[in-house]
Amino acid sequence: MALPHASPGQIVRLDPLGERLTESVSTALFKAAQLEVVRLVLPRGHTMRDHRVQGEITLHCLEGVIDLTVDGRTQPMHAGDLVYLAAGQPHALHAVQDSSLLLTLCLLPGV
Amino acid sequence: MALPHASPGQIVRLDPLGERLTESVSTALFKAAQLEVVRLVLPRGHTMRDHRVQGEITLHCLEGVIDLTVDGRTQPMHAGDLVYLAAGQPHALHAVQDSSLLLTLCLLPGV
């Protein structure tokens, strides 16, 4: 279900999706001039193969367990874990459990 | 206690501080070219008066309850609540309970 993007100053609740996770999809929470925030939903077994993003990003695990591979090194992310990646840094994600993450992207000027 | 900044790909744990909160201080987790992330620690009763930040920011409540005032409107933020503010948008924070928040700032080019 598509939700309207949040406005500046509008509070968005990020409760764990729990049993609703497998019926949920990744959702852009807002996209402003400099920042975009997406809630990624990765059901168990789902993989995002090695890819890169133009700007710097943060990933913040909200629930579940995600294997994050950066520069050939794989580390598990649990709820409450935060990581940032340099612009263009290749990375891959694999959901070990039903998981959701907050992805914050810095949008480059003019992009 | 000052901690070294995280490197790209290095996972930072953001467990609630709980009883350690009143002995903790706000900490910059990392500062990169485009993004800076700070864990703000606001013991109960602490206020950050009306101020503004040059770039866009997000605030993500990790624990506690914070009254956020934006454009003269006050709303409570609980653990798991996220909000973004436009560049230069005046805002104030008041900790209703011992609280910590994740502050993500987009750094303007050349700043």
Backbone of each chain as ProteinMPNN parsed JSONL, in Angstrom:
{"seq_chain_A": "MALPHASPGQIVRLDPLGERLTESVSTALFKAAQLEVVRLVLPRGHTMRDHRVQGEITLHCLEGVIDLTVDGRTQPMHAGDLVYLAAGQPHALHAVQDSSLLLTLCLLPGV", "coords_chain_A": {"N_chain_A": [[0.858, -1.191, 0.0], [0.716, 2.084, -0.956], [2.002, 4.875, 0.709], [1.497, 8.331, 1.481], [4.24, 10.608, 1.209], [6.074, 11.701, 4.09], [5.868, 14.96, 5.578], [8.01, 17.816, 6.329], [8.653, 17.932, 9.791], [6.631, 16.197, 10.413], [5.789, 13.418, 12.286], [6.891, 10.107, 11.986], [6.032, 6.821, 12.682], [8.014, 4.047, 13.553], [7.557, 1.393, 14.359], [8.38, -2.056, 14.969], [7.559, -4.318, 12.313], [6.891, -6.929, 12.652], [4.707, -9.654, 12.635], [3.433, -8.722, 10.425], [5.322, -8.311, 8.566], [5.994, -9.938, 6.334], [3.984, -9.366, 4.607], [4.43, -6.832, 3.915], [5.93, -4.075, 2.12], [8.898, -2.479, 0.837], [9.227, 0.988, 1.535], [9.264, 4.359, 0.593], [9.82, 6.855, 2.844], [10.179, 9.6, 2.917], [11.259, 12.085, 0.575], [13.456, 14.538, 0.235], [15.216, 17.588, -0.528], [17.905, 17.072, 0.005], [18.061, 14.733, 1.448], [16.934, 11.361, 1.486], [14.717, 8.974, 2.79], [14.129, 5.593, 3.34], [12.168, 2.819, 4.233], [13.34, -0.277, 4.238], [12.139, -3.467, 3.512], [12.869, -6.719, 4.121], [12.125, -9.842, 3.695], [12.858, -12.999, 5.258], [15.562, -14.706, 3.814], [15.659, -13.154, 1.584], [17.655, -11.413, -0.772], [19.744, -8.655, -1.505], [21.692, -8.12, -4.083], [25.187, -7.426, -4.694], [25.706, -4.016, -4.934], [25.842, -0.478, -5.642], [25.545, 2.871, -4.368], [25.057, 6.246, -5.273], [25.529, 8.423, -3.471], [26.56, 9.061, -0.009], [25.379, 6.774, 2.494], [23.3, 5.676, 5.257], [22.55, 2.699, 7.076], [20.19, 1.323, 9.167], [19.341, -1.091, 11.293], [16.139, -2.18, 12.018], [14.643, -4.347, 12.831], [14.987, -7.912, 13.106], [17.563, -9.879, 11.468], [20.297, -9.124, 9.486], [22.634, -9.981, 7.052], [25.33, -8.124, 6.218], [27.394, -7.314, 3.595], [30.378, -5.845, 2.911], [32.978, -4.701, 0.989], [33.832, -7.336, 0.65], [33.661, -8.439, 3.152], [31.617, -9.97, 5.522], [29.156, -9.134, 7.856], [26.914, -9.58, 10.608], [23.924, -7.707, 11.09], [21.957, -6.574, 13.704], [18.822, -5.689, 15.328], [18.874, -2.269, 16.029], [21.436, -1.809, 15.227], [23.706, 0.258, 13.457], [25.128, 1.515, 10.446], [27.41, 3.213, 8.282], [28.019, 3.938, 4.856], [30.445, 4.714, 2.431], [30.217, 6.998, -0.369], [29.29, 5.348, -3.272], [30.29, 2.92, -2.399], [30.528, -0.527, -2.759], [28.058, -2.898, -1.776], [26.224, -5.584, -0.208], [23.178, -7.194, 0.798], [21.671, -9.604, 2.906], [18.885, -11.238, 4.121], [18.726, -12.836, 7.085], [16.827, -13.337, 8.917], [13.298, -12.431, 8.993], [13.269, -9.074, 8.267], [13.603, -5.517, 8.797], [14.87, -2.384, 7.69], [16.155, 0.911, 8.122], [16.949, 3.05, 5.623], [18.972, 5.677, 4.869], [19.642, 8.098, 2.571], [22.011, 10.274, 1.185], [21.415, 12.761, -1.042], [22.981, 13.704, -3.945], [23.975, 17.011, -4.947], [22.128, 18.322, -7.594], [21.392, 15.874, -8.563]], "CA_chain_A": [[0.0, 0.0, 0.0], [1.533, 3.295, -1.034], [1.677, 5.908, 1.688], [2.039, 9.626, 1.084], [5.501, 10.938, 1.886], [5.964, 12.58, 5.246], [6.263, 16.358, 5.414], [8.91, 18.24, 7.403], [7.992, 18.096, 11.084], [5.605, 15.165, 10.607], [6.413, 12.258, 12.933], [6.613, 8.793, 11.392], [6.289, 5.736, 13.639], [8.765, 2.945, 12.953], [7.426, 0.177, 15.155], [8.652, -3.288, 14.229], [6.408, -4.816, 11.56], [6.535, -8.219, 13.262], [4.027, -10.643, 11.786], [2.974, -8.076, 9.185], [6.48, -8.019, 7.719], [6.004, -10.655, 5.05], [2.959, -8.761, 3.731], [4.795, -5.423, 3.748], [6.91, -3.807, 1.064], [9.77, -1.331, 1.102], [8.444, 2.213, 1.387], [9.958, 5.641, 0.737], [9.123, 7.635, 3.876], [10.162, 10.946, 2.36], [12.38, 12.467, -0.272], [13.587, 15.992, 0.282], [16.233, 18.064, -1.467], [19.228, 16.527, 0.326], [17.953, 13.431, 2.118], [15.811, 10.464, 1.215], [14.668, 7.901, 3.78], [13.334, 4.456, 2.88], [12.139, 1.633, 5.087], [13.531, -1.494, 3.449], [11.559, -4.68, 4.094], [13.555, -7.878, 3.542], [11.727, -11.109, 4.307], [13.916, -14.007, 5.432], [16.045, -15.329, 2.589], [15.738, -12.164, 0.51], [19.011, -10.897, -0.976], [20.036, -7.549, -2.434], [23.042, -8.442, -4.542], [26.181, -6.361, -4.623], [25.324, -2.823, -5.687], [26.401, 0.737, -5.056], [24.67, 4.035, -4.361], [25.924, 7.366, -5.644], [25.92, 9.244, -2.323], [26.737, 8.359, 1.26], [24.14, 6.246, 3.07], [23.324, 4.907, 6.498], [21.603, 1.597, 7.241], [19.886, 1.17, 10.593], [18.485, -2.273, 11.386], [15.008, -1.949, 12.923], [14.201, -5.653, 13.355], [15.506, -9.05, 12.373], [19.017, -10.031, 11.313], [20.724, -8.932, 8.103], [24.065, -10.093, 6.772], [25.802, -7.013, 5.392], [28.714, -7.575, 3.029], [31.041, -4.633, 2.417], [34.386, -4.965, 0.652], [34.118, -8.759, 0.786], [33.55, -8.864, 4.558], [30.209, -10.099, 5.915], [28.89, -8.954, 9.293], [25.482, -9.547, 10.895], [23.325, -6.525, 11.714], [20.776, -6.859, 14.51], [18.021, -4.499, 15.625], [19.619, -1.239, 16.745], [22.764, -1.614, 14.644], [23.801, 1.325, 12.453], [26.382, 1.532, 9.697], [27.369, 4.1, 7.125], [28.843, 3.522, 3.722], [30.934, 5.817, 1.613], [29.584, 7.141, -1.678], [29.728, 4.39, -4.278], [30.895, 1.715, -1.819], [29.697, -1.701, -3.071], [27.576, -3.634, -0.607], [25.141, -6.538, -0.439], [22.387, -7.49, 1.991], [20.943, -10.88, 2.897], [18.049, -11.318, 5.316], [18.829, -14.106, 7.799], [15.472, -13.429, 9.474], [12.444, -11.339, 8.517], [14.003, -7.894, 8.734], [13.409, -4.211, 8.152], [15.983, -1.451, 7.91], [15.989, 2.287, 7.699], [18.0, 3.464, 4.688], [19.017, 7.133, 4.684], [20.533, 8.409, 1.45], [22.307, 11.675, 0.903], [21.248, 12.989, -2.477], [24.006, 14.637, -4.419], [23.421, 18.198, -5.607], [21.909, 18.233, -9.038], [20.989, 14.52, -8.96]], "C_chain_A": [[0.896, 1.244, 0.0], [1.058, 4.306, 0.006], [2.185, 7.239, 1.16], [3.333, 9.901, 1.834], [5.23, 11.851, 3.074], [6.417, 13.992, 4.873], [7.269, 16.709, 6.505], [8.125, 18.455, 8.697], [6.924, 17.057, 11.371], [6.25, 13.891, 11.151], [5.931, 10.96, 12.281], [6.952, 7.731, 12.42], [6.98, 4.58, 12.918], [8.738, 1.716, 13.851], [7.848, -1.031, 14.317], [7.388, -3.779, 13.517], [5.951, -6.173, 12.085], [5.859, -9.145, 12.257], [3.519, -10.046, 10.479], [4.106, -7.933, 8.169], [6.4, -8.68, 6.342], [4.94, -10.129, 4.086], [3.302, -7.31, 3.425], [5.815, -5.278, 2.627], [7.759, -2.608, 1.481], [9.046, -0.049, 0.722], [9.346, 3.429, 1.539], [9.179, 6.476, 1.739], [9.075, 9.106, 3.493], [11.361, 11.122, 1.448], [12.405, 13.977, -0.311], [14.682, 16.404, -0.689], [17.568, 17.352, -1.26], [19.178, 15.108, 0.866], [16.744, 12.663, 1.615], [15.866, 9.355, 2.253], [13.671, 6.838, 3.329], [13.328, 3.41, 3.983], [12.212, 0.416, 4.174], [12.929, -2.677, 4.2], [12.167, -5.874, 3.368], [13.107, -9.146, 4.264], [12.9, -12.105, 4.323], [14.271, -14.648, 4.094], [16.201, -14.362, 1.433], [17.168, -11.593, 0.442], [18.971, -9.664, -1.876], [21.494, -7.73, -2.838], [23.935, -7.202, -4.52], [25.776, -5.181, -5.525], [25.959, -1.613, -5.016], [25.419, 1.885, -5.236], [25.557, 5.255, -4.546], [26.421, 8.175, -4.434], [26.196, 8.388, -1.09], [25.38, 7.887, 1.788], [24.394, 5.773, 4.499], [22.276, 3.806, 6.4], [21.435, 1.375, 8.738], [18.903, 0.013, 10.706], [17.391, -2.044, 12.432], [14.507, -3.243, 13.553], [14.832, -6.74, 12.5], [17.027, -9.109, 12.388], [19.351, -9.991, 9.831], [22.224, -9.195, 8.024], [24.437, -8.986, 5.784], [27.211, -7.348, 4.892], [29.251, -6.289, 2.403], [32.502, -4.991, 2.164], [34.754, -6.422, 0.949], [34.014, -9.291, 2.2], [32.082, -8.861, 4.967], [30.09, -10.001, 7.433], [27.378, -8.985, 9.502], [25.08, -8.213, 11.511], [22.053, -6.96, 12.438], [20.016, -5.556, 14.759], [18.845, -3.524, 16.464], [21.005, -0.995, 16.181], [22.698, -0.601, 13.496], [25.14, 1.221, 11.743], [26.277, 2.623, 8.633], [28.345, 3.606, 6.087], [29.238, 4.751, 2.92], [30.18, 5.859, 0.28], [30.167, 6.103, -2.637], [30.31, 3.102, -3.725], [30.004, 0.494, -2.085], [29.295, -2.441, -1.803], [26.441, -4.553, -1.023], [24.46, -6.822, 0.886], [21.722, -8.853, 1.825], [20.186, -11.009, 4.216], [18.13, -12.725, 5.911], [17.497, -14.411, 8.497], [14.609, -12.376, 8.783], [12.971, -10.04, 9.115], [13.467, -6.625, 8.083], [14.517, -3.279, 8.596], [15.568, -0.068, 7.473], [17.206, 2.654, 6.846], [17.91, 4.976, 4.525], [20.061, 7.432, 3.62], [20.764, 9.902, 1.381], [22.271, 11.861, -0.605], [22.261, 14.029, -2.922], [23.355, 15.845, -5.067], [23.263, 17.955, -7.103], [21.482, 16.866, -9.511], [19.475, 14.388, -8.795]], "O_chain_A": [[1.738, 1.407, 0.883], [-0.14, 4.551, 0.153], [3.199, 7.279, 0.463], [3.497, 9.466, 2.974], [4.299, 12.656, 3.069], [7.236, 14.184, 3.975], [7.378, 15.99, 7.499], [7.065, 19.082, 8.694], [6.364, 17.038, 12.468], [7.165, 13.348, 10.532], [4.738, 10.752, 12.061], [8.051, 7.738, 12.975], [6.582, 4.187, 11.821], [9.766, 1.077, 14.078], [7.689, -1.028, 13.096], [6.284, -3.671, 14.052], [4.777, -6.526, 11.979], [6.379, -9.386, 11.168], [3.211, -10.775, 9.536], [3.88, -7.488, 7.043], [6.7, -8.059, 5.323], [4.988, -10.412, 2.889], [2.538, -6.627, 2.742], [6.475, -6.242, 2.24], [7.382, -1.832, 2.359], [8.338, 0.001, -0.284], [10.107, 3.524, 2.502], [8.007, 6.778, 1.516], [8.069, 9.782, 3.71], [12.349, 10.395, 1.544], [11.487, 14.615, -0.826], [15.036, 15.635, -1.583], [18.278, 17.061, -2.222], [20.151, 14.363, 0.751], [15.682, 13.229, 1.356], [16.944, 8.849, 2.564], [12.528, 7.139, 2.985], [14.36, 3.143, 4.597], [11.274, 0.117, 3.436], [13.187, -2.859, 5.389], [12.004, -6.027, 2.157], [13.644, -9.488, 5.318], [13.805, -12.035, 3.492], [13.395, -15.075, 3.342], [16.803, -14.7, 0.414], [17.796, -11.33, 1.468], [18.256, -9.635, -2.878], [22.407, -7.521, -2.039], [23.463, -6.078, -4.347], [25.537, -5.349, -6.721], [26.545, -1.727, -3.939], [24.577, 1.872, -6.134], [26.677, 5.298, -4.036], [27.588, 8.564, -4.38], [26.08, 7.163, -1.123], [24.358, 8.531, 1.552], [25.529, 5.507, 4.897], [21.252, 3.959, 5.733], [22.413, 1.254, 9.477], [17.759, 0.123, 10.264], [17.684, -1.749, 13.591], [14.004, -3.238, 14.676], [15.167, -6.526, 11.335], [17.685, -8.474, 13.213], [18.772, -10.72, 9.026], [22.992, -8.686, 8.841], [23.923, -8.927, 4.667], [28.107, -7.632, 5.687], [28.65, -5.727, 1.488], [33.175, -5.527, 3.044], [35.847, -6.707, 1.439], [34.254, -10.476, 2.431], [31.384, -7.865, 4.781], [30.8, -10.669, 8.184], [26.631, -8.474, 8.667], [25.797, -7.658, 12.343], [21.189, -7.624, 11.864], [20.5, -4.469, 14.445], [19.437, -3.902, 17.475], [21.688, -0.066, 16.611], [21.771, -0.605, 12.687], [26.156, 0.883, 12.351], [25.188, 2.92, 8.143], [29.347, 2.956, 6.388], [28.462, 5.693, 2.76], [29.581, 4.867, -0.137], [31.384, 5.996, -2.79], [30.781, 2.265, -4.495], [28.843, 0.484, -1.677], [30.092, -2.59, -0.877], [25.785, -4.34, -2.042], [25.065, -6.711, 1.952], [21.269, -9.206, 0.736], [20.773, -10.903, 5.293], [17.658, -13.688, 5.307], [17.099, -15.567, 8.646], [15.13, -11.521, 8.065], [13.103, -9.923, 10.334], [12.945, -6.653, 6.969], [15.029, -3.367, 9.712], [14.743, 0.103, 6.576], [18.346, 2.573, 7.303], [16.882, 5.495, 4.091], [21.227, 7.06, 3.759], [19.831, 10.696, 1.502], [23.002, 11.203, -1.345], [22.371, 15.103, -2.331], [22.292, 15.721, -5.675], [24.164, 17.446, -7.769], [21.231, 16.671, -10.701], [18.914, 13.327, -9.071]]}, "seq_chain_B": "MALPHASPGQIVRLDPLGERLTESVSTALFKAAQLEVVRLVLPRGHTMRDHRVQGEITLHCLEGVIDLTVDGRTQPMHAGDLVYLAAGQPHALHAVQDSSLLLTLCLLPGV", "coords_chain_B": {"N_chain_B": [[33.131, 10.173, 27.823], [35.21, 10.105, 25.131], [34.695, 8.647, 21.994], [36.27, 6.969, 19.258], [35.5, 7.969, 15.909], [33.227, 6.124, 13.85], [34.142, 4.035, 11.074], [33.541, 3.768, 7.483], [31.365, 1.069, 6.857], [31.692, -0.02, 9.341], [30.031, -1.406, 12.037], [27.843, 0.11, 14.325], [26.555, -0.167, 17.533], [23.387, 0.634, 18.836], [22.071, 0.319, 21.293], [19.556, 0.94, 23.798], [20.448, 3.324, 26.301], [19.531, 3.309, 28.875], [19.838, 2.899, 32.325], [22.329, 3.985, 32.315], [22.115, 6.371, 31.086], [22.021, 8.956, 32.285], [24.621, 9.374, 32.926], [25.843, 9.603, 30.566], [26.979, 11.246, 27.537], [26.246, 13.372, 24.719], [27.281, 12.153, 21.549], [29.304, 12.232, 18.694], [28.914, 10.0, 16.144], [29.904, 9.484, 13.606], [31.493, 11.46, 11.072], [31.227, 12.245, 7.845], [31.78, 13.047, 4.374], [29.327, 13.948, 3.418], [27.388, 13.304, 5.258], [26.606, 13.501, 8.707], [26.412, 11.878, 11.82], [24.976, 11.88, 14.974], [24.633, 10.811, 18.312], [22.33, 12.032, 20.354], [22.079, 12.804, 23.746], [19.73, 13.341, 26.119], [19.021, 14.047, 29.204], [16.203, 13.757, 31.437], [14.212, 16.636, 31.579], [16.006, 18.249, 30.331], [16.599, 20.819, 27.962], [16.766, 21.814, 24.572], [16.929, 24.805, 23.283], [15.046, 26.811, 20.924], [16.402, 26.503, 17.758], [18.321, 26.388, 14.703], [19.444, 24.416, 11.905], [21.848, 24.21, 9.323], [21.597, 22.42, 7.104], [19.367, 19.796, 5.822], [17.873, 17.607, 8.245], [17.433, 14.499, 10.083], [15.645, 13.263, 12.908], [15.622, 10.672, 15.174], [14.014, 8.99, 17.545], [15.433, 7.105, 20.075], [15.076, 6.19, 22.649], [13.014, 6.902, 25.51], [11.086, 9.947, 25.987], [10.491, 12.756, 24.051], [9.659, 16.127, 23.723], [9.027, 17.691, 20.794], [9.273, 20.723, 19.207], [8.147, 22.381, 16.454], [7.816, 24.989, 14.254], [6.15, 26.267, 16.092], [4.475, 24.279, 16.971], [3.996, 21.635, 19.192], [4.961, 18.292, 19.607], [4.941, 14.995, 20.964], [7.723, 12.766, 20.878], [8.321, 9.361, 20.765], [10.167, 6.309, 21.504], [11.363, 4.977, 18.517], [10.147, 6.76, 16.851], [10.387, 8.883, 14.022], [11.497, 11.844, 12.402], [11.763, 14.39, 9.901], [13.433, 17.446, 9.163], [13.291, 20.487, 7.4], [15.949, 22.266, 5.726], [17.348, 24.694, 7.786], [15.054, 24.955, 9.308], [13.442, 26.119, 12.152], [13.608, 24.65, 15.409], [12.863, 23.046, 18.553], [13.793, 21.108, 21.425], [12.67, 19.14, 24.146], [13.286, 17.157, 26.896], [11.129, 14.906, 28.165], [11.319, 12.553, 29.453], [14.231, 10.64, 30.499], [16.205, 10.505, 27.686], [17.353, 9.413, 24.43], [18.467, 10.267, 21.163], [18.87, 9.771, 17.649], [20.588, 11.808, 15.572], [20.75, 12.818, 12.331], [22.592, 14.563, 10.053], [22.607, 16.367, 7.049], [25.325, 17.45, 5.365], [26.121, 20.456, 3.912], [27.47, 21.048, 0.635], [30.776, 22.166, 0.64], [30.649, 23.189, 3.166]], "CA_chain_B": [[34.254, 9.451, 27.234], [35.195, 10.283, 23.678], [34.898, 7.429, 21.219], [36.693, 7.271, 17.895], [34.403, 7.911, 14.932], [33.124, 4.889, 13.085], [34.587, 4.047, 9.682], [32.543, 3.171, 6.595], [31.241, -0.376, 6.978], [31.842, -0.446, 10.749], [28.714, -1.409, 12.672], [27.73, 0.786, 15.624], [25.377, -0.616, 18.262], [22.638, 1.742, 19.429], [21.189, -0.156, 22.355], [19.157, 1.972, 24.749], [21.427, 3.545, 27.366], [18.879, 2.905, 30.123], [20.302, 3.526, 33.572], [23.599, 4.687, 32.067], [21.859, 7.575, 30.296], [22.334, 10.216, 32.965], [26.087, 9.513, 32.989], [26.334, 9.608, 29.185], [26.933, 12.541, 26.865], [26.017, 13.291, 23.273], [28.489, 11.65, 20.909], [29.326, 12.145, 17.235], [29.252, 8.618, 15.768], [30.829, 9.669, 12.491], [31.301, 12.633, 10.208], [31.782, 11.945, 6.53], [31.752, 14.229, 3.506], [27.96, 14.418, 3.185], [26.507, 12.976, 6.383], [27.129, 13.412, 10.075], [25.432, 11.24, 12.7], [25.251, 12.158, 16.385], [23.66, 10.335, 19.292], [22.034, 13.069, 21.347], [21.629, 12.303, 25.047], [18.994, 14.417, 26.794], [18.388, 13.624, 30.46], [14.888, 14.332, 31.741], [14.203, 18.043, 31.944], [16.959, 18.989, 29.508], [15.974, 21.516, 26.843], [17.548, 22.495, 23.531], [16.045, 25.898, 22.888], [14.797, 26.979, 19.496], [17.622, 26.714, 16.976], [18.193, 25.882, 13.336], [20.611, 23.744, 11.361], [21.934, 24.691, 7.94], [21.095, 21.44, 6.133], [18.264, 18.945, 6.255], [18.226, 16.647, 9.297], [16.413, 13.628, 10.662], [15.727, 12.921, 14.329], [15.038, 9.336, 15.379], [14.027, 8.771, 19.002], [15.893, 5.754, 20.406], [14.505, 5.825, 23.962], [12.49, 8.03, 26.255], [10.051, 10.793, 25.377], [10.986, 14.097, 23.746], [8.728, 17.069, 23.101], [9.631, 18.38, 19.647], [8.489, 21.889, 18.782], [8.498, 22.855, 15.109], [6.864, 25.991, 13.778], [5.201, 26.606, 17.154], [3.63, 23.122, 17.309], [4.744, 20.669, 19.998], [4.505, 16.905, 19.496], [5.841, 14.07, 21.66], [8.385, 11.689, 20.132], [8.624, 8.175, 21.568], [11.146, 5.416, 20.879], [10.934, 4.483, 17.208], [9.587, 7.842, 16.04], [11.33, 9.543, 13.118], [10.991, 13.068, 11.785], [12.805, 15.158, 9.228], [13.221, 18.889, 9.167], [13.869, 21.173, 6.249], [17.148, 23.059, 6.003], [17.096, 25.974, 8.441], [13.756, 24.992, 9.995], [13.653, 26.264, 13.6], [13.008, 23.595, 16.217], [13.317, 22.946, 19.943], [13.61, 19.783, 22.02], [12.598, 19.1, 25.6], [13.224, 15.763, 27.322], [10.094, 14.617, 29.165], [11.959, 11.466, 30.197], [15.599, 10.404, 30.041], [15.988, 10.185, 26.271], [18.434, 9.581, 23.463], [17.99, 10.401, 19.78], [19.854, 9.748, 16.587], [20.499, 13.006, 14.733], [21.479, 12.673, 11.068], [22.651, 15.874, 9.394], [23.182, 16.432, 5.716], [26.286, 18.552, 5.331], [26.054, 21.128, 2.62], [28.766, 21.098, -0.052], [31.62, 23.316, 0.92], [30.509, 23.632, 4.549]], "C_chain_B": [[34.174, 9.572, 25.719], [35.472, 8.937, 23.013], [35.422, 7.814, 19.847], [35.494, 7.169, 16.949], [34.418, 6.57, 14.223], [33.653, 5.108, 11.668], [33.467, 3.502, 8.804], [32.541, 1.654, 6.743], [31.378, -0.896, 8.397], [30.504, -0.319, 11.475], [28.79, -0.794, 14.069], [26.452, 0.295, 16.298], [24.707, 0.571, 18.946], [21.631, 1.231, 20.446], [20.744, 1.026, 23.218], [20.207, 2.098, 25.864], [20.855, 3.172, 28.73], [19.444, 3.647, 31.32], [21.618, 4.272, 33.401], [23.378, 6.055, 31.433], [22.311, 8.853, 30.989], [23.843, 10.434, 33.123], [26.683, 9.614, 31.586], [26.232, 11.01, 28.602], [26.672, 12.313, 25.382], [27.344, 12.998, 22.578], [28.327, 11.671, 19.392], [29.769, 10.737, 16.859], [30.17, 8.598, 14.553], [30.517, 10.977, 11.788], [32.01, 12.34, 8.905], [31.679, 13.197, 5.673], [30.355, 14.83, 3.423], [27.053, 14.252, 4.397], [27.278, 13.018, 7.692], [26.039, 12.791, 10.931], [25.889, 11.392, 14.14], [24.199, 11.44, 17.225], [23.51, 11.42, 20.34], [21.525, 12.409, 22.619], [21.0, 13.473, 25.799], [18.353, 13.867, 28.066], [17.078, 14.384, 30.694], [15.023, 15.785, 32.182], [15.137, 18.895, 31.099], [16.236, 19.595, 28.294], [17.031, 21.991, 25.852], [16.615, 23.56, 22.968], [15.971, 26.024, 21.365], [16.096, 27.301, 18.757], [17.381, 26.172, 15.572], [19.525, 25.328, 12.866], [20.639, 24.045, 9.86], [21.324, 23.716, 6.919], [19.872, 20.69, 6.652], [18.755, 17.967, 7.321], [17.086, 15.651, 9.492], [16.706, 13.465, 12.141], [14.983, 11.614, 14.52], [15.144, 9.044, 16.869], [14.382, 7.313, 19.291], [15.321, 5.264, 21.735], [13.991, 7.094, 24.617], [11.358, 8.735, 25.538], [10.595, 12.206, 25.251], [9.83, 14.932, 23.213], [9.488, 17.838, 22.026], [8.717, 19.533, 19.249], [9.025, 22.387, 17.45], [7.417, 23.835, 14.675], [5.76, 26.229, 14.812], [4.3, 25.46, 17.579], [4.475, 22.084, 18.039], [4.107, 19.291, 19.887], [5.467, 16.027, 20.295], [6.439, 13.059, 20.694], [8.724, 10.573, 21.117], [9.65, 7.322, 20.816], [10.581, 4.87, 19.57], [10.346, 5.561, 16.324], [10.688, 8.562, 15.277], [10.684, 10.809, 12.572], [12.115, 13.687, 10.968], [12.403, 16.623, 9.21], [13.918, 19.498, 7.959], [15.11, 21.955, 6.677], [16.733, 24.379, 6.652], [15.798, 26.053, 9.215], [13.962, 25.082, 11.514], [12.94, 25.16, 14.371], [13.613, 23.619, 17.616], [12.997, 21.557, 20.449], [13.537, 19.924, 23.533], [12.403, 17.651, 26.03], [12.209, 15.6, 28.45], [10.553, 13.469, 30.057], [13.427, 11.423, 29.788], [15.519, 9.851, 28.618], [17.295, 10.212, 25.504], [17.843, 9.526, 22.057], [19.169, 10.271, 18.839], [19.592, 10.968, 15.7], [21.363, 12.771, 13.498], [21.427, 14.003, 10.339], [23.221, 15.709, 7.996], [24.071, 17.67, 5.66], [26.272, 19.182, 3.94], [27.426, 21.12, 1.957], [29.527, 22.351, 0.331], [31.531, 23.819, 2.333], [31.482, 22.837, 5.428]], "O_chain_B": [[33.179, 9.181, 25.107], [36.365, 8.194, 23.42], [35.064, 8.867, 19.32], [34.585, 6.369, 17.173], [35.469, 5.961, 14.021], [33.614, 6.219, 11.139], [32.548, 2.851, 9.301], [33.6, 1.027, 6.752], [31.198, -2.09, 8.637], [29.918, 0.763, 11.517], [29.662, -1.122, 14.873], [25.38, 0.337, 15.695], [25.373, 1.407, 19.557], [20.476, 1.657, 20.458], [21.478, 2.005, 23.353], [20.778, 1.102, 26.308], [21.59, 2.77, 29.631], [19.517, 4.876, 31.325], [21.984, 5.095, 34.24], [24.327, 6.818, 31.256], [22.911, 9.729, 30.365], [24.288, 11.543, 33.419], [27.902, 9.7, 31.437], [25.492, 11.855, 29.108], [26.853, 11.211, 24.863], [28.391, 13.521, 22.962], [27.327, 11.183, 18.866], [30.872, 10.318, 17.21], [31.099, 7.793, 14.479], [29.418, 11.52, 11.9], [33.232, 12.204, 8.861], [31.506, 14.296, 6.201], [30.196, 16.049, 3.367], [26.066, 14.973, 4.545], [28.442, 12.624, 7.768], [24.867, 13.136, 10.788], [27.028, 11.078, 14.485], [23.014, 11.457, 16.892], [24.429, 11.695, 21.111], [20.641, 11.554, 22.57], [21.663, 14.471, 26.08], [17.268, 13.288, 28.017], [16.887, 15.499, 30.208], [15.839, 16.118, 33.041], [15.072, 20.123, 31.144], [15.375, 18.958, 27.688], [18.072, 22.512, 26.252], [15.645, 23.258, 22.274], [16.747, 25.409, 20.634], [16.796, 28.255, 19.096], [16.344, 25.566, 15.302], [20.588, 25.712, 13.355], [19.595, 24.123, 9.212], [20.627, 24.13, 5.993], [19.408, 20.921, 7.769], [19.912, 17.548, 7.301], [15.94, 15.91, 9.125], [17.857, 13.521, 12.574], [13.844, 11.469, 14.077], [16.244, 8.871, 17.394], [13.713, 6.397, 18.811], [15.108, 4.066, 21.922], [14.452, 8.199, 24.331], [10.752, 8.198, 24.61], [11.096, 12.781, 26.217], [9.097, 14.478, 22.334], [10.459, 18.541, 22.309], [7.531, 19.335, 18.987], [10.191, 22.763, 17.328], [6.228, 23.519, 14.731], [4.589, 26.374, 14.461], [3.449, 25.635, 18.451], [5.543, 21.7, 17.563], [2.897, 19.13, 20.046], [6.672, 16.28, 20.307], [5.754, 12.555, 19.803], [9.331, 10.809, 22.162], [9.959, 7.579, 19.652], [9.459, 4.365, 19.529], [10.07, 5.307, 15.151], [11.771, 8.818, 15.804], [9.482, 10.846, 12.313], [13.289, 13.527, 11.302], [11.226, 16.982, 9.238], [14.998, 19.065, 7.56], [15.285, 22.262, 7.857], [15.874, 25.092, 6.134], [15.463, 27.116, 9.737], [14.596, 24.203, 12.098], [11.817, 24.779, 14.039], [14.71, 24.133, 17.835], [12.064, 20.906, 19.979], [14.254, 20.729, 24.128], [11.466, 16.989, 25.583], [12.413, 16.101, 29.556], [10.23, 13.412, 31.243], [13.825, 12.093, 28.836], [14.846, 8.849, 28.374], [18.227, 10.931, 25.864], [16.858, 8.833, 21.802], [20.304, 10.608, 19.176], [18.501, 11.127, 15.151], [22.569, 12.55, 13.612], [20.348, 14.513, 10.041], [24.202, 14.993, 7.794], [23.614, 18.791, 5.882], [26.4, 18.492, 2.928], [28.443, 21.179, 2.648], [28.98, 23.453, 0.342], [32.234, 24.761, 2.701], [31.533, 23.049, 6.64]]}, "name": "protein", "num_of_chains": 2, "seq": "MALPHASPGQIVRLDPLGERLTESVSTALFKAAQLEVVRLVLPRGHTMRDHRVQGEITLHCLEGVIDLTVDGRTQPMHAGDLVYLAAGQPHALHAVQDSSLLLTLCLLPGVMALPHASPGQIVRLDPLGERLTESVSTALFKAAQLEVVRLVLPRGHTMRDHRVQGEITLHCLEGVIDLTVDGRTQPMHAGDLVYLAAGQPHALHAVQDSSLLLTLCLLPGV"}
